[in-house]
Amino acid sequence: AAAHQPADKTVDSVCPYCGVGCQLTYHVKGNTILRVEGRKGPANEGRLCVKGRYGFDYVHHEQRLTQPLVRREGVTKNPVDLLDPEQVNSAFRPATWDEALALIAGRFKQIKSTHGGHALAGFGSAKCSNEEAYLFQKLVRTGFGTNNVDHCTRLCHASSVAALLEGIGSGAVSNPVMDVNQAEVIFVIGANPTVNHPVGATWIKNAVKNGAKLIVADPRRSDLARHATHFLQFKADSDVALLNALLHVIIEEKLIDREFIEQRTEGFDDLKANVSACTPEAMSSICGISPAELRAVARLYATSSASIILWGMGISQHTHGTDNARCLISLALITGQIGRPGTGLHPLRGQNNVQGASDAGLIPMMYPDYQQVCNPEAQQRFEALWNTPLSNTPGLTVVETMQAILAGTVKGMYILGENPAMSDPDLNHARKALAALDFLVVQDIFLTETASLADVVLPASAFPEKTGTFTNTDRLVQLGQQAIHPPGQARQDLWIIQSIAQGLGLDWQYNSLEEVFDEMRRAMHSIEGITWQRLQGEHALVYPCAHEGDIGQAVVFTEHFPTPNGKARLVPARYRKAAETPDSEFPFVLITGRQLEHWHTGSMTRRASVLDAIEPEPTALLHPEDLKALNIEAGNTIRLQSRRGEIQLFARADTGTPPGHVFVPFCYAEAAINKLTHAALDPDGKIPEFKYCAIAVHKK
Ligand code: SF4
């Protein structure tokens, strides 16, 4: 009924969930959001998916944190039985902001003076605005004195970014999603956009209706495959074999763009030699796709007037994730399918600001704008801008931080908006690490699984409770605007970060968001031309944007690549198996991911009433043949087990999941699937292998 009440006001903002970055309007009465409507933004043209339209009432949930909390003396942290939000009073006591901030400053300073700055670390979040992400990494680098700062990009597209930076000098997309409208061929691999980027998927489906040809390649048959001209259901860890076969055909049949290769790339001979033996016949036995189909797809992609590649975490979340992305980059480069409308490379970014948080420097080896911390020129530039000496040692990534805690080298952490006690691989290990910290500060809107292991919990502001900029998967910087006030004593995140920085002795006096954004423009050439005033008037501006009159570049690499010599680098990759493969004890392959109604670790969407009503319980998706063989019926409780842990949840029949595989979303705390996943890392992107490990399935 509340949804139909007349609103007092409307506030234009953007969706807090996925990287598509749909613009929306909040309808507000008093301090309550009544409903949400889609707005005509460049990425969504008024469209919203179920999360954007109905996933907003988490902000009014009774479990919102409304005051700082301090762990009661003598209450130990239990990494196995995490605290239920209802039990909060048993472990924490309320504190004033002054007390909490003084405690934080004292403990962080004590750890730094005793063990050095590298004994501290911070995880920022892709849920944060660009300004929050920028200040957070600045605090870690200048206040803690270390580059130990990372965020969830490490768990989603770190390997894609590693390959893109190495190959073409830029980690962001070359063309917006909407460019599918101008493509003759759309190649979607390792992505399930109807679930994870739903409005983006509608543009793909519309393009197919208008005549574009769609190639979908994925071990699971997604809904989008129904619209495909070719659907390649390849074996789950065989991406490189599949892609090398396509490269082989394109080179062997002389479907390459020789002029583009000669003028704009280097390394072609090595690539050619690397794939010379990767005939479709040879690769077919590895990837499971027939030689005829491999040849047909290679020809279709290479010979179209405009082919675009979009990929997701099916490509990146492997120990060979960087190699997978290298192959995709090579496909685009040797065919000249980049640098024009309707072509290019688009790693679909997951969270609504994972692009912006990475750009702003929430990365342990890079300052803002991807400037290497070990590059003396970049170091000097940031030392001058921030007026302080900086470490030139690359910091620890997410999983490395957990390992360092257990090794005793990291002792204190500040976690803003991330939930590694749900999102990290091999959770029992990760939770043990978080519980082992001498001092943990968590800033969030709910008592998340991570917050329940904290020493101090700070009540933060939810997305509609603050203003800031957010950068979507298309490199569009968009303005999110405050619609309501935070509850109780919850505070704006920017205020909290600045207060902690001041407690550490940093002379920070940012009086407005605009001041922070102006400093970011000085730090980041890519957004120099985007001013706060322009954002307020235009709401969305794409970078690179060189000056105030610049409309920005939606399509990049039109003439050269941002590499030292302007050329792209072709990097060969060889097929490698996953780190852990099935055997007689653990005969199934586990694939983890997301589902349409829930977002990441579920901290927001599982408290959104409509979304939780649609998908209230944890399920594992298995092929009906497997269910029958195991004498399990859909709806039965089953037990999943790996070498690292086990969980119980409900079985669901799914013909899209291939026999021998199990798909489980990672948003359910009561059946946290990451207890089973493997922490093996890609050697370049340092991303864990969430898309492949060995498990057993038992009827309960
Ligand atoms: Fe939000 Fe993504 Fe859905 Fe758009 S597609 S409404 S950005 S979750």
Residues whose N, C-alpha, C, O or C-beta is under 5 A from the ligand:
A	BS01	SF4	C15 Y17 C18 V20 G21 C22 L48 C49 K51 G52 H197 P198 V199 G200
